[in-house]
Amino acid sequence: MTKAFLLGAAAALLIAVALAVWLRGGTEQTAHGQGAVTVVGIDLDPTGNGCPGDGVHDCTLGSIERCREVPMGATVQFDVFLDDLPDGDNLLGFEYQISFPSDGAAAGLTAQVHANPLVNLQAQSQGSWIIDFSEGVPDPASPHRTNVGDLGVVETNPPFTQGPLGRYTLSLVGLAAGVYPLTFLGQSSGFRFRDLNAVDVFDPGGPFANGCDDDLDSAVDEDRVLEAALGVGVALPDSDSDGLCDAADNCPLVSNPGEEDADGDRVGDACDNCPSVDNPGQEERHVPSNGIGDHCEDADLDAFTDHVELWVGTDADDACPDNPSDDAWPLDMNMDAFITVVGDVLAYSGNIGRSVAQYPQLKRLDVSTDGYITVVGDVLQFSGNIGSGCT
């Protein structure tokens, strides 16, 4: 490989980095709905949920019931609802999947309502034009896919901020006695709720999948996805006596009546080992536990969490290589204790856009831990570090 080729490749990669920085800087959006706490959830008691259907008055939500004990063979109704949509937003469309108990034959969803303005927040708007591409019913096989949109472009109405999105009837015929969850599964990579300006209210993917980013700053706000549980022929225990059964409690052994979950990973703050970062698996490498999750701990203080180091295969307890075979610093690809374009950044040349699943040997380059080798996610992490070293 010639020196001219190396310099040309380095220049091309640096131009790509500069372009990515410029593009990233140009995508900031105006904040909206700041301070709102948007919630999507399942309510096992639709009583009190509904809309006037006059296109003027907001919909209502009754008390939200997330735990319900029912006899075997019963039929139950439940709503999927949205609460505290940011002021001024007008719901354009939504999609999600509901995981429900079923025996694959008699049991399952037998009815659904999405387009009726009396039971649908979205259809309440005057001038709305609802299209429904949801799976049909009866649907004996979980999950059930819901896809609803509003093609109305001239709508005259106040901002509707709460109400049901869909009402479902679930048959429990044929199910054995037991505790059964009703949960959301992400459509594609996450829930998707969009407002009239095509802004994601619930983001469809990325680091805040299944969470809500009300102020569009790419950080999870204290927004929640509320799921439910049915006790079919059995009682639903509440081990921590916080008013919510264990099967629907995001922290079943520690009392947390408010179910606070700042990072949106469905593990309550009261028992989350990394409450500021989405880590539903609660990974922690320390035995015995020190109470700090890998996503939050940087044991060697090299600015990369233990989670990153375990992913790329570097030594999470050593900030700097002790010898040419000691892979310790995630940015130090050639293990010489210095960060350079030729020695480290050029390792990405020819690999941008590739996936770790297809090219597992590239996992060492994936310092963003997202499974892909990209300029924005990986190469930009060298920004400000070129020429630096460690000791």
KEZA-59664 format. One record per residue: residue number from 1; x, y, z of N, C-alpha, C in turn. Coordinates in steps of 0.2 Angstrom, whole numbers. Layout:
% KEZA-59664
(node NUM (X Y Z) (X Y Z) (X Y Z))
...
This chain:
% KEZA-59664
(node 1 (4 -6 0) (0 0 0) (4 6 0))
(node 2 (3 11 -5) (8 17 -5) (6 22 0))
(node 3 (11 26 1) (9 32 6) (4 37 3))
(node 4 (4 38 -4) (-1 42 -7) (-8 39 -6))
(node 5 (-8 33 -7) (-15 30 -6) (-17 31 1))
(node 6 (-13 30 6) (-15 31 13) (-17 38 15))
(node 7 (-13 43 12) (-15 50 13) (-22 51 10))
(node 8 (-23 48 4) (-29 50 0) (-35 47 4))
(node 9 (-34 41 6) (-40 37 10) (-41 41 17))
(node 10 (-36 44 20) (-37 47 26) (-40 54 25))
(node 11 (-39 57 19) (-42 63 17) (-49 62 16))
(node 12 (-51 57 12) (-58 55 11) (-62 54 17))
(node 13 (-59 50 22) (-62 48 28) (-64 55 32))
(node 14 (-59 59 32) (-59 65 36) (-65 70 33))
(node 15 (-65 70 26) (-70 74 23) (-77 71 25))
(node 16 (-78 64 25) (-84 61 27) (-86 63 34))
(node 17 (-81 63 39) (-82 65 46) (-85 72 46))
(node 18 (-81 77 43) (-83 84 43) (-91 84 40))
(node 19 (-92 81 35) (-99 81 32) (-104 79 37))
(node 20 (-102 73 40) (-107 70 45) (-108 75 50))
(node 21 (-103 78 53) (-104 83 58) (-108 89 56))
(node 22 (-107 91 50) (-111 97 47) (-119 95 46))
(node 23 (-120 88 44) (-127 86 43) (-130 85 50))
(node 24 (-126 82 55) (-129 81 61) (-131 88 64))
(node 25 (-127 93 63) (-128 100 66) (-134 103 63))
(node 26 (-136 101 57) (-142 104 54) (-148 101 54))
(node 27 (-149 96 59) (-155 92 60) (-159 94 66))
(node 28 (-156 99 70) (-160 100 76) (-167 103 74))
(node 29 (-172 101 79) (-179 103 78) (-181 108 83))
(node 30 (-186 111 82) (-189 116 87) (-192 111 93))
(node 31 (-191 113 99) (-194 109 104) (-202 110 104))
(node 32 (-205 105 106) (-212 106 107) (-215 101 113))
(node 33 (-220 103 116) (-223 99 121) (-218 98 127))
(node 34 (-214 103 129) (-209 102 134) (-213 102 141))
(node 35 (-211 97 145) (-214 96 151) (-220 91 151))
(node 36 (-222 89 146) (-228 84 145) (-225 77 147))
(node 37 (-229 73 149) (-228 66 151) (-232 62 147))
(node 38 (-230 60 141) (-235 56 136) (-234 49 138))
(node 39 (-240 46 138) (-241 39 140) (-245 35 135))
(node 40 (-243 29 134) (-247 25 130) (-248 18 134))
(node 41 (-254 16 134) (-255 10 139) (-261 6 137))
(node 42 (-262 0 141) (-267 -4 140) (-271 -3 147))
(node 43 (-278 -3 146) (-283 -2 151) (-288 -7 151))
(node 44 (-288 -12 156) (-292 -17 156) (-299 -16 158))
(node 45 (-301 -10 160) (-308 -7 161) (-309 -1 157))
(node 46 (-312 -2 151) (-314 4 147) (-319 9 150))
(node 47 (-322 7 155) (-327 11 158) (-324 19 159))
(node 48 (-328 23 157) (-326 30 157) (-321 33 152))
(node 49 (-319 28 147) (-315 30 142) (-320 31 136))
(node 50 (-319 37 132) (-323 38 126) (-322 45 124))
(node 51 (-325 47 118) (-325 53 115) (-332 55 114))
(node 52 (-334 62 114) (-341 64 113) (-343 63 106))
(node 53 (-338 63 101) (-339 62 94) (-342 68 91))
(node 54 (-341 74 94) (-343 80 91) (-337 84 88))
(node 55 (-331 82 88) (-325 85 86) (-324 92 89))
(node 56 (-326 93 95) (-325 99 99) (-322 98 106))
(node 57 (-325 93 109) (-323 91 116) (-318 86 116))
(node 58 (-313 86 121) (-308 81 121) (-311 75 124))
(node 59 (-308 69 122) (-310 63 125) (-308 62 132))
(node 60 (-311 57 135) (-310 56 142) (-306 49 144))
(node 61 (-303 49 149) (-300 42 152) (-303 41 159))
(node 62 (-306 35 160) (-308 34 167) (-301 31 171))
(node 63 (-303 28 176) (-297 25 180) (-294 20 176))
(node 64 (-287 20 176) (-284 15 172) (-282 8 176))
(node 65 (-285 3 174) (-284 -4 177) (-279 -8 173))
(node 66 (-274 -10 177) (-269 -13 173) (-268 -21 176))
(node 67 (-272 -22 181) (-272 -29 184) (-279 -31 185))
(node 68 (-281 -37 182) (-288 -39 183) (-289 -46 184))
(node 69 (-292 -48 188) (-294 -56 189) (-300 -57 186))
(node 70 (-301 -62 182) (-307 -65 179) (-307 -72 179))
(node 71 (-314 -75 178) (-315 -82 179) (-312 -85 172))
(node 72 (-311 -91 172) (-309 -95 166) (-314 -95 161))
(node 73 (-312 -94 155) (-317 -94 150) (-321 -88 148))
(node 74 (-319 -82 152) (-322 -76 152) (-320 -72 145))
(node 75 (-324 -67 144) (-323 -63 138) (-322 -56 141))
(node 76 (-316 -52 139) (-315 -46 142) (-314 -41 137))
(node 77 (-315 -34 138) (-314 -29 134) (-308 -25 137))
(node 78 (-304 -22 132) (-298 -18 135) (-297 -12 130))
(node 79 (-294 -7 132) (-293 -1 127) (-285 0 127))
(node 80 (-283 2 121) (-276 5 121) (-277 12 121))
(node 81 (-274 16 125) (-275 23 126) (-269 27 125))
(node 82 (-269 33 124) (-264 38 124) (-266 44 128))
(node 83 (-261 46 133) (-263 51 137) (-258 57 137))
(node 84 (-260 63 138) (-255 69 138) (-251 69 132))
(node 85 (-254 69 126) (-251 71 120) (-249 78 120))
(node 86 (-243 80 118) (-241 87 119) (-246 92 116))
(node 87 (-247 97 119) (-252 103 117) (-250 105 110))
(node 88 (-255 105 106) (-255 107 99) (-253 102 94))
(node 89 (-252 96 96) (-251 90 92) (-257 87 90))
(node 90 (-257 85 84) (-263 82 81) (-261 75 79))
(node 91 (-264 70 81) (-261 63 80) (-263 61 73))
(node 92 (-257 60 69) (-258 58 62) (-258 51 61))
(node 93 (-255 47 65) (-255 39 64) (-252 36 69))
(node 94 (-253 29 70) (-250 25 75) (-250 18 73))
(node 95 (-245 15 75) (-244 7 74) (-241 4 80))
(node 96 (-243 -2 82) (-240 -6 87) (-243 -13 86))
(node 97 (-240 -17 90) (-242 -24 91) (-244 -26 98))
(node 98 (-249 -29 99) (-252 -31 105) (-250 -39 106))
(node 99 (-247 -41 111) (-246 -48 113) (-251 -50 118))
(node 100 (-255 -55 116) (-261 -57 121) (-261 -64 122))
(node 101 (-264 -66 127) (-265 -74 128) (-269 -77 124))
(node 102 (-267 -83 121) (-271 -86 116) (-269 -94 116))
(node 103 (-274 -98 115) (-272 -105 114) (-271 -107 106))
(node 104 (-272 -102 102) (-271 -103 95) (-277 -105 92))
(node 105 (-282 -106 95) (-288 -109 92) (-294 -105 94))
(node 106 (-298 -107 100) (-304 -103 102) (-302 -97 105))
(node 107 (-297 -96 109) (-295 -90 112) (-292 -85 107))
(node 108 (-293 -78 109) (-290 -73 105) (-294 -67 104))
(node 109 (-292 -62 100) (-296 -56 99) (-302 -58 94))
(node 110 (-307 -56 97) (-313 -57 93) (-316 -51 90))
(node 111 (-314 -45 92) (-317 -39 89) (-312 -33 91))
(node 112 (-312 -28 86) (-308 -22 87) (-312 -16 84))
(node 113 (-311 -10 87) (-314 -4 85) (-308 1 85))
(node 114 (-307 4 79) (-302 9 78) (-304 16 75))
(node 115 (-309 15 70) (-311 21 67) (-317 25 70))
(node 116 (-320 22 74) (-326 26 77) (-324 31 81))
(node 117 (-327 38 80) (-325 43 84) (-327 43 91))
(node 118 (-331 39 93) (-334 38 100) (-328 35 104))
(node 119 (-324 31 101) (-319 27 105) (-312 28 102))
(node 120 (-311 33 98) (-304 34 95) (-303 41 95))
(node 121 (-297 43 99) (-295 49 100) (-293 52 93))
(node 122 (-290 49 88) (-288 51 82) (-294 53 77))
(node 123 (-299 49 78) (-305 50 73) (-310 55 76))
(node 124 (-308 58 82) (-313 63 85) (-312 70 81))
(node 125 (-307 71 78) (-306 77 74) (-311 78 68))
(node 126 (-313 84 68) (-318 86 62) (-313 86 56))
(node 127 (-315 83 51) (-311 82 44) (-306 77 44))
(node 128 (-306 72 49) (-302 67 49) (-304 61 44))
(node 129 (-300 58 41) (-301 53 36) (-297 47 38))
(node 130 (-300 42 42) (-296 37 45) (-295 31 40))
(node 131 (-289 28 39) (-288 22 35) (-285 17 40))
(node 132 (-288 11 40) (-286 6 45) (-283 -1 41))
(node 133 (-277 -2 42) (-273 -7 39) (-271 -13 44))
(node 134 (-275 -13 50) (-274 -17 55) (-276 -24 53))
(node 135 (-273 -29 57) (-275 -36 55) (-282 -37 57))
(node 136 (-285 -42 53) (-292 -43 54) (-294 -47 61))
(node 137 (-300 -47 63) (-302 -51 68) (-308 -56 65))
(node 138 (-309 -62 68) (-305 -64 74) (-298 -66 73))
(node 139 (-294 -65 78) (-286 -66 77) (-284 -70 83))
(node 140 (-284 -77 81) (-282 -82 87) (-275 -82 88))
(node 141 (-270 -79 84) (-263 -79 85) (-260 -73 87))
(node 142 (-257 -73 93) (-253 -67 95) (-247 -66 92))
(node 143 (-244 -60 90) (-247 -54 92) (-252 -51 87))
(node 144 (-255 -46 89) (-260 -43 84) (-257 -36 82))
(node 145 (-257 -35 75) (-254 -29 72) (-259 -24 71))
(node 146 (-258 -18 74) (-262 -12 73) (-259 -7 69))
(node 147 (-262 -4 63) (-259 1 59) (-264 6 57))
(node 148 (-265 12 59) (-270 16 58) (-267 23 56))
(node 149 (-270 26 51) (-268 33 49) (-274 37 48))
(node 150 (-272 44 48) (-277 49 46) (-275 53 40))
(node 151 (-279 53 35) (-277 56 29) (-280 63 28))
(node 152 (-284 65 33) (-287 72 33) (-282 77 34))
(node 153 (-282 82 30) (-277 87 30) (-280 94 32))
(node 154 (-286 95 32) (-289 101 34) (-294 99 40))
(node 155 (-291 99 46) (-295 97 52) (-296 103 56))
(node 156 (-303 104 58) (-304 110 62) (-306 107 69))
(node 157 (-302 108 74) (-303 105 81) (-298 108 86))
(node 158 (-300 108 92) (-295 110 97) (-290 104 98))
(node 159 (-284 105 101) (-279 99 102) (-282 94 107))
(node 160 (-283 88 104) (-285 82 108) (-279 79 111))
(node 161 (-279 79 118) (-273 76 121) (-273 70 124))
(node 162 (-279 67 125) (-280 60 128) (-286 56 126))
(node 163 (-286 50 127) (-291 46 125) (-289 39 122))
(node 164 (-294 35 121) (-293 28 118) (-291 29 111))
(node 165 (-287 24 108) (-285 23 101) (-289 17 98))
(node 166 (-290 12 102) (-293 6 100) (-296 2 105))
(node 167 (-302 -1 104) (-305 -5 109) (-305 -12 106))
(node 168 (-303 -17 111) (-302 -24 109) (-307 -29 113))
(node 169 (-309 -34 110) (-313 -39 114) (-308 -46 114))
(node 170 (-307 -48 120) (-303 -54 120) (-306 -60 123))
(node 171 (-306 -66 120) (-309 -72 122) (-304 -76 126))
(node 172 (-306 -78 132) (-301 -82 136) (-303 -90 136))
(node 173 (-308 -91 131) (-310 -98 131) (-304 -103 129))
(node 174 (-304 -108 133) (-298 -113 132) (-292 -112 135))
(node 175 (-291 -106 139) (-285 -105 142) (-285 -108 149))
(node 176 (-279 -111 151) (-279 -114 158) (-278 -108 163))
(node 177 (-279 -110 169) (-279 -105 174) (-271 -103 175))
(node 178 (-270 -96 176) (-264 -94 176) (-264 -86 175))
(node 179 (-258 -83 176) (-257 -76 175) (-254 -75 168))
(node 180 (-258 -70 164) (-256 -69 157) (-255 -62 156))
(node 181 (-249 -60 153) (-248 -53 152) (-251 -50 145))
(node 182 (-253 -44 145) (-255 -40 139) (-249 -35 138))
(node 183 (-246 -36 133) (-240 -31 132) (-240 -29 125))
(node 184 (-235 -23 124) (-234 -21 117) (-228 -24 115))
(node 185 (-228 -25 108) (-222 -27 105) (-220 -21 99))
(node 186 (-214 -19 99) (-213 -14 94) (-214 -16 87))
(node 187 (-218 -11 83) (-219 -12 76) (-213 -10 73))
(node 188 (-209 -15 69) (-203 -14 66) (-198 -13 72))
(node 189 (-195 -7 74) (-191 -7 80) (-194 -3 86))
(node 190 (-200 -1 85) (-203 2 91) (-210 5 90))
(node 191 (-213 7 95) (-219 11 94) (-218 17 89))
(node 192 (-224 18 85) (-223 24 81) (-230 28 82))
(node 193 (-229 34 84) (-235 38 85) (-233 45 82))
(node 194 (-236 47 77) (-234 53 73) (-239 59 74))
(node 195 (-237 65 74) (-242 70 74) (-243 73 67))
(node 196 (-247 79 67) (-249 81 61) (-243 84 57))
(node 197 (-238 86 60) (-232 88 57) (-227 83 55))
(node 198 (-229 77 56) (-225 71 54) (-219 70 59))
(node 199 (-220 73 65) (-214 73 70) (-216 67 74))
(node 200 (-211 62 76) (-212 57 80) (-213 59 87))
(node 201 (-219 57 90) (-220 58 97) (-217 53 101))
(node 202 (-219 47 99) (-215 41 101) (-211 39 96))
(node 203 (-204 39 97) (-199 38 92) (-199 30 90))
(node 204 (-198 29 83) (-199 22 81) (-192 18 82))
(node 205 (-187 21 84) (-181 17 85) (-175 21 88))
(node 206 (-169 18 88) (-164 22 90) (-163 21 98))
(node 207 (-159 25 101) (-158 24 108) (-164 25 113))
(node 208 (-169 28 110) (-175 29 114) (-181 25 111))
(node 209 (-180 19 108) (-186 15 106) (-190 14 112))
(node 210 (-197 14 110) (-202 12 115) (-202 18 121))
(node 211 (-199 23 120) (-199 29 125) (-202 35 121))
(node 212 (-202 40 124) (-205 46 121) (-200 52 122))
(node 213 (-199 56 117) (-194 61 117) (-198 67 115))
(node 214 (-201 70 120) (-206 76 119) (-202 82 117))
(node 215 (-196 83 119) (-193 89 117) (-188 88 111))
(node 216 (-188 82 108) (-184 81 102) (-177 82 103))
(node 217 (-174 80 109) (-167 81 110) (-163 75 110))
(node 218 (-166 69 108) (-163 63 107) (-162 60 114))
(node 219 (-166 62 119) (-165 59 126) (-172 57 128))
(node 220 (-172 52 132) (-178 49 135) (-181 54 140))
(node 221 (-187 56 140) (-190 59 145) (-194 54 150))
(node 222 (-197 57 155) (-200 52 159) (-207 50 157))
(node 223 (-207 46 151) (-213 44 148) (-213 37 148))
(node 224 (-219 34 148) (-220 27 150) (-224 23 145))
(node 225 (-223 17 145) (-227 12 141) (-230 8 147))
(node 226 (-237 8 148) (-240 5 153) (-244 -2 150))
(node 227 (-241 -8 153) (-244 -14 151) (-248 -17 156))
(node 228 (-251 -23 155) (-256 -25 160) (-256 -33 160))
(node 229 (-260 -36 165) (-259 -43 166) (-266 -45 168))
(node 230 (-268 -51 166) (-274 -54 168) (-273 -60 172))
(node 231 (-277 -61 178) (-276 -67 182) (-283 -71 180))
(node 232 (-281 -76 176) (-287 -81 174) (-288 -86 178))
(node 233 (-293 -86 183) (-294 -91 187) (-290 -91 193))
(node 234 (-285 -86 194) (-280 -86 199) (-280 -79 202))
(node 235 (-277 -78 208) (-276 -71 211) (-270 -68 208))
(node 236 (-269 -62 208) (-263 -58 206) (-260 -55 212))
(node 237 (-254 -58 214) (-251 -55 220) (-247 -49 219))
(node 238 (-247 -45 224) (-243 -38 224) (-238 -39 229))
(node 239 (-232 -41 228) (-227 -43 233) (-225 -37 237))
(node 240 (-224 -31 233) (-222 -25 237) (-227 -20 239))
(node 241 (-233 -23 239) (-239 -19 241) (-239 -12 239))
(node 242 (-238 -10 233) (-238 -4 230) (-244 -2 226))
(node 243 (-249 -7 226) (-255 -6 222) (-255 -9 215))
(node 244 (-250 -12 213) (-249 -14 206) (-247 -21 207))
(node 245 (-250 -26 203) (-249 -33 204) (-242 -34 201))
(node 246 (-238 -40 203) (-232 -41 201) (-231 -42 193))
(node 247 (-236 -45 190) (-235 -46 183) (-235 -40 179))
(node 248 (-238 -34 182) (-238 -28 178) (-233 -22 181))
(node 249 (-230 -24 186) (-226 -20 190) (-219 -20 187))
(node 250 (-216 -14 186) (-209 -13 183) (-204 -14 188))
(node 251 (-206 -15 194) (-201 -16 200) (-205 -20 205))
(node 252 (-206 -26 204) (-211 -30 208) (-209 -31 216))
(node 253 (-202 -30 217) (-200 -32 224) (-199 -26 228))
(node 254 (-199 -20 225) (-198 -13 228) (-204 -9 227))
(node 255 (-207 -6 232) (-213 -2 232) (-211 4 228))
(node 256 (-215 5 222) (-214 11 218) (-221 13 215))
(node 257 (-225 16 219) (-232 17 216) (-232 21 210))
(node 258 (-228 25 209) (-228 30 203) (-225 26 197))
(node 259 (-222 20 198) (-219 17 192) (-214 21 188))
(node 260 (-210 25 191) (-206 30 188) (-200 26 184))
(node 261 (-199 28 178) (-195 24 173) (-191 29 169))
(node 262 (-186 33 171) (-184 38 168) (-181 37 161))
(node 263 (-178 31 160) (-175 29 154) (-179 25 149))
(node 264 (-185 23 151) (-190 20 147) (-188 13 145))
(node 265 (-184 9 150) (-182 2 148) (-187 -3 152))
(node 266 (-192 -1 155) (-197 -5 158) (-195 -8 164))
(node 267 (-189 -5 167) (-187 -7 173) (-187 -1 178))
(node 268 (-191 -1 183) (-192 5 187) (-186 8 190))
(node 269 (-186 14 191) (-180 18 194) (-178 15 200))
(node 270 (-183 12 204) (-182 10 211) (-177 4 211))
(node 271 (-177 0 206) (-173 -6 205) (-169 -6 199))
(node 272 (-168 -1 196) (-164 -1 189) (-156 0 191))
(node 273 (-152 -4 189) (-145 -3 191) (-142 2 186))
(node 274 (-145 5 182) (-143 11 177) (-149 15 175))
(node 275 (-152 19 180) (-158 22 178) (-158 27 173))
(node 276 (-152 29 171) (-152 35 166) (-151 32 159))
(node 277 (-150 25 158) (-148 23 151) (-153 16 150))
(node 278 (-155 16 144) (-160 10 143) (-156 4 143))
(node 279 (-157 0 148) (-154 -7 149) (-159 -12 151))
(node 280 (-163 -14 148) (-169 -19 150) (-166 -25 153))
(node 281 (-160 -27 150) (-157 -34 153) (-153 -33 159))
(node 282 (-152 -27 162) (-149 -25 168) (-142 -29 169))
(node 283 (-138 -29 163) (-132 -32 163) (-127 -29 168))
(node 284 (-123 -34 172) (-118 -31 176) (-113 -37 177))
(node 285 (-107 -35 175) (-101 -40 175) (-99 -42 182))
(node 286 (-100 -38 187) (-97 -39 194) (-100 -44 198))
(node 287 (-96 -49 200) (-99 -54 205) (-94 -54 211))
(node 288 (-97 -52 217) (-104 -50 218) (-105 -43 216))
(node 289 (-112 -42 215) (-114 -36 212) (-112 -30 216))
(node 290 (-110 -24 212) (-109 -18 216) (-114 -13 215))
(node 291 (-120 -15 212) (-126 -11 211) (-126 -7 205))
(node 292 (-120 -7 201) (-120 -2 195) (-120 -6 189))
(node 293 (-124 -5 184) (-125 -9 178) (-119 -7 173))
(node 294 (-117 -12 169) (-112 -11 164) (-113 -5 160))
(node 295 (-119 -3 158) (-121 3 154) (-119 10 158))
(node 296 (-118 9 164) (-117 16 168) (-110 16 171))
(node 297 (-107 10 171) (-100 10 175) (-94 10 170))
(node 298 (-89 14 171) (-83 15 168) (-77 13 172))
(node 299 (-76 7 174) (-72 5 179) (-65 7 178))
(node 300 (-62 8 172) (-55 10 170) (-55 18 169))
(node 301 (-60 21 169) (-61 28 168) (-57 31 161))
(node 302 (-59 27 156) (-56 29 149) (-62 32 145))
(node 303 (-67 34 148) (-73 37 144) (-77 32 140))
(node 304 (-76 26 141) (-80 21 138) (-83 16 143))
(node 305 (-90 15 143) (-93 11 149) (-91 4 148))
(node 306 (-92 0 153) (-90 -7 153) (-94 -10 148))
(node 307 (-100 -8 147) (-104 -11 141) (-101 -11 135))
(node 308 (-98 -5 133) (-95 -4 127) (-89 -8 126))
(node 309 (-85 -9 132) (-79 -13 132) (-80 -20 131))
(node 310 (-85 -22 134) (-87 -29 134) (-89 -31 126))
(node 311 (-93 -26 123) (-95 -27 116) (-89 -28 111))
(node 312 (-85 -23 112) (-79 -23 107) (-74 -27 109))
(node 313 (-73 -30 115) (-68 -35 117) (-62 -32 120))
(node 314 (-62 -25 123) (-57 -23 126) (-57 -24 133))
(node 315 (-51 -22 137) (-51 -24 144) (-54 -18 148))
(node 316 (-60 -20 151) (-64 -15 155) (-61 -12 161))
(node 317 (-55 -16 163) (-52 -14 169) (-45 -10 168))
(node 318 (-43 -9 162) (-37 -6 160) (-38 -1 155))
(node 319 (-36 5 156) (-37 11 152) (-32 12 146))
(node 320 (-27 8 147) (-21 9 142) (-18 3 141))
(node 321 (-16 1 135) (-12 -5 133) (-5 -6 137))
(node 322 (-4 -11 140) (2 -12 144) (8 -15 139))
(node 323 (5 -18 133) (10 -21 129) (6 -21 122))
(node 324 (10 -23 116) (7 -23 110) (1 -28 109))
(node 325 (0 -32 113) (-6 -37 113) (-11 -36 118))
(node 326 (-10 -30 121) (-15 -28 127) (-21 -24 124))
(node 327 (-26 -26 122) (-32 -22 119) (-36 -19 124))
(node 328 (-34 -13 126) (-37 -10 132) (-42 -4 131))
(node 329 (-40 1 126) (-43 7 124) (-47 6 118))
(node 330 (-54 7 118) (-58 6 113) (-56 9 106))
(node 331 (-53 16 107) (-52 19 101) (-45 17 98))
(node 332 (-41 14 102) (-34 12 100) (-34 6 96))
(node 333 (-35 6 90) (-36 0 86) (-30 -4 85))
(node 334 (-24 0 85) (-18 -4 84) (-14 -5 90))
(node 335 (-17 -3 96) (-14 -4 103) (-7 -1 104))
(node 336 (-6 5 101) (0 8 102) (0 14 107))
(node 337 (-6 14 111) (-7 20 116) (-8 27 113))
(node 338 (-8 27 107) (-9 34 104) (-15 33 98))
(node 339 (-19 39 98) (-24 39 93) (-22 43 87))
(node 340 (-22 40 81) (-20 43 75) (-24 41 69))
(node 341 (-24 45 64) (-28 44 58) (-26 37 55))
(node 342 (-20 37 53) (-17 31 50) (-17 25 54))
(node 343 (-15 25 60) (-15 19 64) (-22 17 67))
(node 344 (-27 21 67) (-33 19 70) (-39 21 66))
(node 345 (-40 27 64) (-46 29 60) (-46 25 53))
(node 346 (-41 24 50) (-41 20 44) (-43 13 44))
(node 347 (-44 11 50) (-47 4 51) (-54 4 48))
(node 348 (-57 9 48) (-64 10 46) (-65 10 38))
(node 349 (-59 12 35) (-59 12 28) (-62 6 24))
(node 350 (-67 6 20) (-70 0 17) (-75 -3 21))
(node 351 (-76 -1 27) (-81 -5 31) (-87 -1 33))
(node 352 (-87 5 31) (-93 10 33) (-99 7 30))
(node 353 (-105 6 34) (-111 3 31) (-112 -4 32))
(node 354 (-107 -8 34) (-107 -15 35) (-110 -16 42))
(node 355 (-113 -22 43) (-116 -24 49) (-112 -29 53))
(node 356 (-112 -29 59) (-108 -34 63) (-111 -41 62))
(node 357 (-118 -41 61) (-121 -48 60) (-118 -51 54))
(node 358 (-117 -47 49) (-114 -50 43) (-107 -51 43))
(node 359 (-104 -46 46) (-96 -46 47) (-94 -46 54))
(node 360 (-95 -52 58) (-93 -52 65) (-86 -50 67))
(node 361 (-82 -50 62) (-75 -48 63) (-74 -41 64))
(node 362 (-79 -37 62) (-79 -30 63) (-82 -27 69))
(node 363 (-84 -32 74) (-87 -30 80) (-82 -25 84))
(node 364 (-76 -26 83) (-71 -22 87) (-71 -15 85))
(node 365 (-74 -13 79) (-74 -6 76) (-81 -3 79))
(node 366 (-86 -7 81) (-92 -5 83) (-93 -2 90))
(node 367 (-89 4 91) (-89 7 97) (-96 10 99))
(node 368 (-100 11 95) (-107 13 96) (-111 8 99))
(node 369 (-109 2 98) (-113 -4 100) (-120 -5 97))
(node 370 (-121 -2 91) (-127 -3 88) (-128 -8 82))
(node 371 (-122 -12 81) (-122 -17 77) (-120 -15 70))
(node 372 (-119 -9 68) (-117 -6 62) (-111 -2 62))
(node 373 (-107 -2 57) (-101 2 56) (-103 8 52))
(node 374 (-103 14 56) (-105 20 53) (-100 26 55))
(node 375 (-101 31 51) (-97 37 52) (-99 41 58))
(node 376 (-106 42 58) (-109 46 64) (-108 42 71))
(node 377 (-110 35 70) (-110 32 76) (-103 30 79))
(node 378 (-98 29 74) (-92 26 76) (-86 31 75))
(node 379 (-85 33 69) (-79 37 67) (-79 43 71))
(node 380 (-85 46 72) (-85 53 75) (-83 53 82))
(node 381 (-83 47 85) (-80 46 92) (-73 48 92))
(node 382 (-69 48 87) (-62 50 86) (-61 57 87))
(node 383 (-67 61 85) (-67 68 85) (-64 71 92))
(node 384 (-59 75 92) (-56 78 98) (-51 73 101))
(node 385 (-50 67 98) (-45 63 101) (-39 61 97))
(node 386 (-39 64 91) (-33 63 86) (-27 66 90))
(node 387 (-22 62 90) (-16 64 93) (-15 63 101))
(node 388 (-21 61 104) (-20 60 111) (-17 53 113))
(node 389 (-15 52 119) (-12 46 121) (-14 44 128))
(node 390 (-12 38 130) (-14 36 137) (-8 34 140))
(node 391 (-8 33 147) (-3 31 150) (-5 26 156))
